[in-house]
Amino acid sequence: MATLTNEQIEAKQQQLKQLAEQAKKLKDELVEAGAWPLEEDDLNDVAGGCYHPYLDYNDPPLPKR
């Protein structure tokens, strides 16, 4: 494992923050242009949901055991 000084760690954290902001800006531009579709699976992941191919989500919830 690489050993980094506190200054190097701080610089890398700042660089990561800048890259994350840049990536978000690029993604937002693509979404606005309609070139980045929001897939249902992605929306489920963000919302904390999951998709199961054998469940009908219109059915009432199963009883608790």
Secondary structure, 3 states (H helix, E strand, C coil): CCCCCHHHHHHHHHHHHHHHHHHHHHHHHHHHCCCCCCCHHHHHHHHCCCCCCCCCCCCCCCCCC
